[in-house]
Amino acid sequence: MPSPEHLDTALLKEAADWAITFQYGTPTESERQAFDRWRQQSPAHDAAWTRVQAVFCTFDQVPADIRKDALERLESGGNSRRRSLRLLAALFMGAPAGWLVWHQLPWREWTADVTTATGERRTIELPDGTHLVLNTASAVNIAYTALERRIHLVAGEILITTHTNPSLTYRPFFVDTLQGVAHALGTRFSMRYLDRDICRVAVFQGAVEIRPLDGPIRILQAGEQASFDTVSVSQPVPVERGATLWEQGMLLARDMRLDEVIAEMARYRSGILRCDPAVAALRVSGAISLADTDAGLALLASELPLRIEYNTRYWVTVGPRH
């Protein structure tokens, strides 16, 4: 698949046109089929769509007043190509500079040291023997020096199993986030951005010290998890059973609402996966495939009164069985 820096600008514009059609319009069946054909033309087409999706994901995280202004600019545009360019310009230039730097524009993810695409998981061994696993749509930067070991979580979710420091001098292990810093104290733990303001830490072995940017420090012990923002850390609660099963491509649902299950599955597939409000409150228990979300959806439909409607491969709705 082409690297982000080698994607053709024309393809990105076409992908932006499609994104606007799906995000802000009501596509017809023929349009959905045309999009399916467009995306399957080449790996470059698929890569362009993936990149533009990341842009719109970031746009959804922009504060409401800025997003409203950008959409007003979009709606005042002319043909679809001009509208695409106006929206993308708003995405990259419309928000205050400080907010953009603080909350990570997509190019920070595209240029990160290690990244994963939607639905991809990746395991690497760091220079000191530490194991790092990236979940779907994740990105990190790695900075090892003679004085410290440091990872910057740019996006998504990671699972870390630290290794004994092989250096003769002590080198602490840190993970930087938008909200603060996590200091690993000989441990196995995961970190995930829940949204642009909150990061969750779950500790499976050892302990992790959480240092919010402007708040008091809290230490989590093995078996505990907590969320933190820039000023505070939540009260620890027990780690969820099966919290690391995503490493094996599975989701363990324990009496979860169906809409929560679908939202989690949507992280692992490209395109749009929606849950009809009519079935959102159904309860789900069991192991569901994240490595093969179509199989996971089929399992749900076999166990619950559901119908999985595939308008295209990239537009799927989970609704009531008629």
N, C-alpha and C positions, 0 to 999 in steps of 0.2 A: 504494500500500500504506500502511495506517495507520502513523503514527510510533509508536515504542514507548510514549511517554507517553500516547497516546490509545487504547491497546488496552483492551478491555473485560475487567474482572477475571474475569467468569464464563467468558469464552473461555480465559483463562489457566488457570483451574482445570480446564476440560475438557481443555486441551492437556496439563496435568500428569498427569491421569488416563491419557491415552493414552501419555505418556512412561513412566509406571510400568509399564503393561501390556507395552510393548515392551522396556524395559530389564530388568525384574525378573520378568517372567512368561513364559508360553508362549502367545502369542496364537493363537487358532483362525483358520481361513480366513475365517469369517464376521466375526470381529473385525477382521481386516486389511481386508476389504472395507468394513466400517463406518467404519474410520478413513479410508480413501481418500475415502469420500463426505463425511465430516465435514470433512476438510481442504479439499476442493474447493468447499465451500459459498460461500466468499467470500475476498477478499484478507485480511480481518481474521483469519479462521481460520488461513490460511497464516502470517501474521505472528506469531500467538500460538504456533504450533508452532515457528517459527524461534527465538523468544525462549526458550521452555522448553528447546529443544535446547541453547542456549548455557548455560543454567543447569546442565544435566546434564553438559555438557562440562567446565565448571568443577568440578563435583562430583567428576568422575573424577580431577581434579588435586589434590584435597584429600588431605593425608597420611592414610595407611591407618588410623591409630587413630581419627582424627576421622570418617572416612568410615564405619568400622564402627559407631561410636556412633550416627551418623545413621541408618544402615540398621536398627539395632536398634530405634530409635524408630519407624521406618516399620513394621517388622514387628509392633510391638505395637499398631498402630492398629486402627481398626474398619473402616468401609466405605471404598470407594476415594476418596471425596471427602475424608474426614478424613485418610486416608493421604497424599493429595497435599499437603494443607495442612501436615501434620506434616513431610513431607520437605522442602518448600520452606522451612519455618521453620528446619529444621536446616541447610539450605544457606546461608541468609542470616545465621543467628545462632549456629549450633552451633560454628563454628570460632573459635579465639582471635582477638581483634580485631586484633592485630598481624599475624597471618598474612593476614587478609582484606585489610587495607590494602596489605600488601606484594605480594600476588599477584593483585590486580585482580579484584574481583567483576564479574559481567556488566554491572551498570549503568554501570560505567566505560566499557565498550565502547559501550553504547547511547547514552551522552551524549557520546561523542567528537566532535571537530570533523568528521572525515571517516570514514566507515565503508563497508564492502562486505558484502553478504549472501553466503550460501553460493553458490558458482558465479559470483559477479559479480567483474569486474575494473573498476577505475576509474582514469583518468588525470587529473591536475589540474596546472595551472601555478601555482606559488607566486608571491608578489609580486615576488621578485627574478628570475623567469624560470626557476627550478629546476623540473624535471619530476619529479613524484612519481606513481608507479604503485602502487596497492594491489591485492594479490592477493585471492583468495577469503577471506571471513570475516576481514577485517582492519580495524583501527581505529587512527587516529592523532590526536593533538592537535598543533596548530601554534602556535608562539609566536615571532613575529618582533618584535624590538625594535630600537632605535637602536644597540644594542651587540652583538647576536648574532642568529643565525638558529637556531632550535631546534625539533626535532620530537620528540614522545614517541611511541614505538611501543607502543601499548596491547595489540594482539593481531595475530597473523597474520604477514604478509610484505609487504615493500615494496621497490621498486626506485627509486633516486634518481639523477638526473643533475643535478649541481649546475651552476649558472650563475655566471658571473663576477659578483662582488658589485658591484652598480651604485652603492652608496653610496660617498661620498668617504672615509669612515672604514672601517677593516677590521672586518668582522663575521664571526667564525668560524661554521661550520656544524656543529651537533651533532645527534646522535640519541640520546635517552635510552631506556634499556631497564631492565628489572628487575635486570639483572646489572651495568650500568655505562653508560658513555657511549662513543659512537663519534664521532670528530672527522674530518670529511671534509677531505682535503687536495687540493681541486680534482679531482673524481672522479666516476665512475659506479660504483655499488655496490648490493648488495642486503643486506637483513637479514631474518632469519626466526626466530621462536621455534620451536625444535624441541620443547621442552616447557616446563614452568613454571620450570625451572632453567637452561636453556641457550639461547643465541641464536647463530645462525650469521651470519657476515659473508663475503660474496664480493665481491672487487674486480675490476672489469673495465677501469677506466681510473684513472690517478692512484694515490692511496694513501689508506688509512684508518688512523687511530691509534685503537686500542682501549684503553680505560681501565676495567678491572674496578673494582668498588667497593672491594675490599680486596686488590688484587693489582697486579703490575707491568704497565707499559704495553708494548704490542707494536704495531708498525707493519706493516700488510699492504700489499704492493705489487700492482700490476696483475697479474692472472693467479693470485692466491692467494686461498684461503679458509681460515677457521678458525672454531672455535666457542669461546665463552667463557662462564664463569659468574662469580660474584661475586669469585672469588679468583685465577683464572688464565685464560690464553688457550692453546688447543691449538697444537701445532706446525702451521704453515701447510702446506697441500697444494694441488695445482693445482686451479683452478676446474673444475667439471664441465662437459663439453661440453654445450651446449644449456641451460645453467643459467637463461637468461632467456627460454626459449621459452614459459614460462607466460604471458608478456605477450601472445603471439599465440594463447593457448589450446591449447598443445600440450605434451606430455610426451615427451622423448626418452629412451627406455629403451635402455641398453647392457648387455646380459647381466644384467638385473635379475631378482631372484626375483619370481614372480608375486604373492606376498602383499605385497611392497613396492610393486609397481605398483598393486595394488588399493587399498592404504592411501592412496596418493597420489591416486588418482582419487576416493576417498571424500571427500576434502577439498572436492571441487567439486560434490557433489550432496547434496540433502537426503535425510533418511531413513537407512537402514542398508544398507551395501554390504559383504558378507562374502565372505571367501575360504575355501573348504573346505580343511582341512589336507592332504587327500589330493592337492591340486594345488599347494600353496603353494610347493614347491621348483622348479616349472617355470621355465625361464629365458625372458626376454622381451627382444627387441631390436626397435627400430623407433619410429616416431613415432605417438603415440596422442592422440586428441582429448580435451582437457579441457573445451572449450567445449560439446561434445556427448558426454557420457559414455556415453550409450546406444550411439552410433556407435562409440565406443572399445571398449566391451564386445563389440559385434558383431564388430569387427575381431579382437579376441583370440580369440573363439570360432571364427573362420574360419581362424586360423593355428595354433591349439593344440587339443588334444583336450579342449575345455571345453564345458560347458553352462551357459548363463546362465538362472537360474530367477527369474522375476519373480512373487513372491507378490502384491505390489502394486507400484505405481510407486516406493514408498518402502521396499520390503523386497526386496532383491535378493541372491542368493547365486550365487557363481561356483564351480562344482564340476566333477567329472569327467564327460565325455560317456559315456553308457551305451550 
